[in-house]
């Protein structure tokens, strides 16, 4: 795997807010902190992603690893996901996520303050239909997350997995990970995979 250098974010938000762009909370704002490694996914990338996922989100179980701003999980819940679990290790980011959940009365979202890889080393209670992987860059977290999702059986058959990473990062996945879509925005690559756990 290539050594990843620390990348600049595609879009940043100082302590402030960003908009949810679709669903029942469309145009509602969520608070965001300016934390190291936190890169809220830009509107145009989110719009593309949720167009890709439009037939998969409703009534789905979603896992938002490395939640950060939480905007991907909030978008999924806004668009009808049955449940969203957000994993965030940073205490300040966790506190803001908790406030946003309360502000939106987002009862379908659960937030857990823990390390994402430690969380994935457990055995799952439920399988997930959609997983968002958007970790801090330069720490080799994508491959480790994907390996744990697969080996510890976190994924429902034909689960969709969104990965956002630096463009110079090479990811080695098993042949059960079928690439569906992919684009580049600035120095960030974003891709959607389908997990064929039955093969």
C-alpha positions as MATLAB code, in Angstrom:
seq = 'XXXXXXXXXXXXXXXXXXXXXXXXXXXXXXXXXXXXXXXXXXXXXXXXXXXXXXXXXXXXXXXXXXXXXXXXXXXXXXXXXXXXXXXXXXXXXXXXXXXXXXXXXXXXXXXXXXXXXXXXXXXXXXXXXXXXXXXXXXXXXXXXXXXXXXXXXXXXXXXXXXXXXXXXXXXXXXXXXXXXXXXXXXXXXXXXXXXXXXX';
ca = [
       0.000    0.000    0.000;
       1.312    3.445   -0.841;
       2.492    5.681    1.956;
      -0.165    8.376    2.184;
       0.850   11.947    2.794;
      -1.328   14.261    4.813;
      -3.800   15.816    2.391;
      -5.627   19.091    2.520;
      -9.418   18.748    2.861;
     -11.655   19.133   -0.171;
     -13.879   21.423    1.847;
     -13.575   22.648    5.385;
     -15.873   24.228    7.878;
     -14.507   26.210   10.794;
     -16.600   25.968   13.918;
     -19.899   26.588   12.201;
     -22.473   24.551   10.336;
     -23.270   22.720    7.119;
     -26.564   21.931    5.416;
     -28.235   18.577    4.989;
     -29.075   18.501    1.281;
     -31.893   15.954    0.959;
     -34.805   14.217    2.644;
     -36.944   15.257    5.601;
     -34.214   17.506    7.051;
     -33.311   19.142    3.754;
     -31.755   22.596    4.320;
     -31.507   22.006    8.084;
     -28.113   22.922    9.478;
     -25.918   20.755   11.679;
     -23.080   22.129   13.781;
     -19.492   21.224   12.867;
     -16.223   21.725   14.741;
     -12.842   22.420   13.202;
     -11.012   19.263   14.311;
      -7.775   17.772   13.007;
      -8.488   15.292   10.208;
     -12.182   16.176   10.024;
     -13.276   16.827    6.414;
     -17.026   17.244    5.942;
     -17.967   15.645    2.619;
     -18.810   18.507    0.210;
     -22.350   19.037   -1.063;
     -21.602   17.990   -4.630;
     -19.951   14.757   -3.497;
     -22.849   13.981   -1.157;
     -25.332   14.645   -3.929;
     -23.499   12.197   -6.197;
     -23.186    9.588   -3.451;
     -26.853    9.638   -2.509;
     -27.871    9.521   -6.152;
     -25.839    6.314   -6.336;
     -27.562    5.025   -3.188;
     -31.095    6.227   -3.924;
     -32.547    2.714   -4.132;
     -30.562    1.417   -1.135;
     -31.035    3.935    1.680;
     -34.727    3.675    2.567;
     -35.297    1.265    5.485;
     -31.585    0.363    5.578;
     -29.262   -0.183    8.517;
     -26.281    2.178    8.155;
     -22.896    2.332    9.835;
     -21.037    5.647    9.738;
     -17.440    4.868   10.722;
     -15.140    7.791   11.555;
     -18.297    9.910   11.654;
     -16.567   13.285   12.111;
     -19.175   15.883   11.199;
     -21.705   13.048   10.926;
     -23.119   14.529    7.755;
     -23.206   11.229    5.839;
     -25.152    9.534    8.616;
     -27.530   12.497    8.927;
     -28.115   12.479    5.167;
     -28.897    8.757    5.293;
     -31.337    9.178    8.190;
     -32.936   12.175    6.500;
     -33.559   10.024    3.425;
     -35.289    7.218    5.300;
     -32.656    4.905    6.755;
     -34.165    2.700    9.469;
     -31.134    3.092   11.738;
     -27.743    4.776   11.688;
     -24.877    4.046   14.053;
     -22.203    6.731   14.122;
     -18.736    5.893   15.465;
     -16.542    8.801   16.579;
     -13.497    8.756   18.858;
     -12.855   12.503   19.176;
     -14.554   13.779   22.335;
     -15.332   17.253   20.993;
     -16.745   15.896   17.728;
     -18.785   13.324   19.685;
     -20.321   16.093   21.806;
     -21.333   18.079   18.712;
     -22.830   14.978   17.092;
     -24.858   14.323   20.222;
     -26.150   17.912   20.163;
     -27.106   17.604   16.478;
     -28.984   14.370   17.128;
     -30.951   16.044   19.914;
     -31.623   19.160   17.821;
     -33.069   17.108   14.944;
     -34.829   14.640   17.276;
     -33.055   11.984   15.215;
     -34.232    8.954   17.159;
     -32.999    6.566   14.467;
     -29.371    7.673   15.007;
     -27.187    6.182   17.731;
     -23.728    7.577   18.419;
     -20.920    5.616   20.065;
     -17.683    7.196   21.278;
     -14.978    4.669   20.544;
     -12.184    3.842   18.133;
     -13.677    2.581   14.861;
     -11.255   -0.318   14.467;
     -11.828   -1.405   18.067;
     -15.565   -1.324   17.392;
     -15.169   -3.505   14.295;
     -13.146   -6.081   16.234;
     -16.349   -6.990   18.090;
     -18.993   -9.346   16.788;
     -21.949   -7.487   15.255;
     -25.448   -7.587   16.691;
     -26.948   -6.632   13.326;
     -25.651   -6.730    9.767;
     -25.346   -3.434    7.936;
     -26.783   -2.651    4.516;
     -24.790    0.576    3.973;
     -21.402    1.542    5.436;
     -19.616    4.889    5.141;
     -15.810    4.848    5.493;
     -14.275    8.326    5.483;
     -11.316    8.235    7.910;
      -8.570   10.776    8.576;
      -6.005   10.545    5.805;
      -2.508    9.153    6.134;
      -3.236    6.532    8.793;
      -3.919    3.421    6.657;
      -7.401    3.062    8.125;
      -9.381    2.174    4.987;
      -7.849   -1.245    4.360;
      -8.007   -2.202    8.039;
     -11.671   -1.170    8.232;
     -12.603   -3.173    5.143;
     -10.754   -6.252    6.386;
     -12.535   -6.146    9.752;
     -15.928   -5.562    8.139;
     -15.399   -8.692    6.067;
     -13.662  -11.035    8.489;
     -15.976  -10.253   11.416;
     -19.111  -10.484    9.252;
     -20.528   -6.985    9.679;
     -21.986   -6.769    6.167;
     -25.369   -7.898    4.888;
     -25.360   -9.657    1.518;
     -24.939   -7.081   -1.248;
     -24.205   -4.305    1.252;
     -23.075   -1.018   -0.255;
     -19.838    0.467    1.091;
     -18.783    4.049    0.418;
     -15.066    4.817    0.715;
     -13.501    8.282    0.646;
      -9.706    8.411    0.542;
      -6.688   10.281   -0.782;
      -6.157    9.740   -4.523;
      -2.644    8.295   -4.125;
      -3.851    5.481   -1.858;
      -4.011    1.971   -3.291;
      -6.587   -0.241   -1.578;
      -6.302   -4.025   -1.782;
      -9.677   -5.729   -1.293;
     -10.859   -9.286   -1.726;
     -12.780  -10.296   -4.831;
     -16.015  -10.074   -2.805;
     -15.807   -6.262   -3.078;
     -17.329   -5.284   -6.416;
     -16.585   -1.703   -7.520;
     -19.775    0.006   -8.695;
     -18.997    3.718   -9.041;
     -16.081    6.040   -8.520;
     -15.056    9.658   -8.986;
     -12.333   12.119   -8.012;
     -12.833   15.565   -6.472;
      -9.620   17.507   -6.078;
      -7.175   15.297   -4.156;
      -9.891   12.946   -2.903;
     -11.173    9.757   -4.518;
     -14.602    8.433   -3.598;
     -15.945    5.029   -4.525;
     -18.955    2.808   -3.990;
     -18.565   -0.953   -3.615;
     -21.047   -3.799   -3.310;
     -20.138   -6.649   -0.991;
     -20.918  -10.038   -2.476;
     -20.734  -12.043    0.705;
     -22.391  -15.030   -0.948;
     -19.601  -15.731   -3.446;
];
